[in-house]
């Protein structure tokens, strides 16, 4: 590219893209840890993983990395999974 402003925008976009990819990866990893805790039937670990996941999801929304409708959908699905797990474990006890 011969246009200096276009070169700068390309550099900025590359840095932001990598930052956003890392943030999304962190969020996905937290969600996977939550789901693994559900499979292992560890309620305390699942609760802490859920709290971390919800916090990271909200952070992604505030930074504009993911859309707020996506945030609502993800949070709702995670909370439904946890509530079903908690109801199931309460019924067994």
C-alpha positions as CSV (number, residue, x, y, z in Angstrom):
1,X,0.0,0.0,0.0
2,X,1.3,3.4,-0.8
3,X,-1.2,5.3,1.4
4,X,0.3,5.9,4.8
5,X,-3.0,6.3,6.6
6,X,-4.2,3.0,5.1
7,X,-1.0,1.3,6.3
8,X,-1.6,2.7,9.8
9,X,-5.2,1.5,9.8
10,X,-4.1,-1.9,8.7
11,X,-1.6,-2.1,11.6
12,X,-4.3,-0.9,14.1
13,X,-6.8,-3.4,12.8
14,X,-4.3,-6.2,13.1
15,X,-3.5,-5.4,16.7
16,X,-7.2,-5.1,17.6
17,X,-8.1,-8.3,15.8
18,X,-5.5,-10.2,17.8
19,X,-6.6,-8.6,21.0
20,X,-10.2,-9.5,20.3
21,X,-9.3,-13.1,19.3
22,X,-7.4,-13.5,22.6
23,X,-10.4,-12.2,24.6
24,X,-12.9,-14.4,22.8
25,X,-10.6,-17.4,23.4
26,X,-10.5,-16.6,27.1
27,X,-14.2,-16.4,27.2
28,X,-14.7,-19.7,25.4
29,X,-12.2,-21.4,27.7
30,X,-14.1,-20.2,30.7
31,X,-17.3,-21.6,29.3
32,X,-15.7,-24.9,28.6
33,X,-14.4,-25.1,32.2
34,X,-18.0,-24.4,33.4
35,X,-19.4,-27.2,31.2
36,X,-16.6,-29.6,32.4
37,X,-17.5,-28.8,36.0
38,X,-21.2,-29.7,35.2
39,X,-20.1,-33.0,33.7
40,X,-17.9,-33.7,36.8
41,X,-21.0,-32.8,39.0
42,X,-19.0,-30.4,41.1
43,X,-21.4,-27.7,42.2
44,X,-19.0,-25.3,43.9
45,X,-16.6,-25.5,40.9
46,X,-19.5,-25.0,38.5
47,X,-20.8,-22.0,40.4
48,X,-17.4,-20.3,40.4
49,X,-16.8,-21.2,36.7
50,X,-20.3,-19.8,35.9
51,X,-19.5,-16.5,37.8
52,X,-16.3,-16.1,35.9
53,X,-17.9,-17.0,32.5
54,X,-20.7,-14.4,33.1
55,X,-18.2,-11.8,34.1
56,X,-16.1,-12.4,31.0
57,X,-19.1,-12.4,28.7
58,X,-20.2,-9.0,30.2
59,X,-16.7,-7.7,29.7
60,X,-16.7,-8.7,26.0
61,X,-20.0,-6.9,25.5
62,X,-18.8,-3.7,27.2
63,X,-15.7,-3.7,25.0
64,X,-17.9,-4.2,21.9
65,X,-16.2,-7.5,21.0
66,X,-19.5,-9.4,20.9
67,X,-23.0,-8.1,20.3
68,X,-25.3,-7.6,23.3
69,X,-27.9,-10.0,21.9
70,X,-25.3,-12.7,21.7
71,X,-24.4,-11.9,25.3
72,X,-28.0,-12.3,26.5
73,X,-28.3,-15.6,24.6
74,X,-25.0,-17.0,26.0
75,X,-25.7,-15.9,29.6
76,X,-29.3,-17.3,29.5
77,X,-28.1,-20.7,28.2
78,X,-25.4,-21.0,30.8
79,X,-27.7,-20.0,33.6
80,X,-30.3,-22.5,32.4
81,X,-27.7,-25.3,32.3
82,X,-26.6,-24.4,35.9
83,X,-30.2,-24.2,37.2
84,X,-31.0,-27.6,35.6
85,X,-27.9,-29.1,37.2
86,X,-28.7,-27.6,40.6
87,X,-32.3,-28.8,40.5
88,X,-31.1,-32.3,39.5
89,X,-28.5,-32.4,42.3
90,X,-31.1,-31.1,44.8
91,X,-33.6,-33.8,43.8
92,X,-30.9,-36.5,44.3
93,X,-30.1,-35.3,47.8
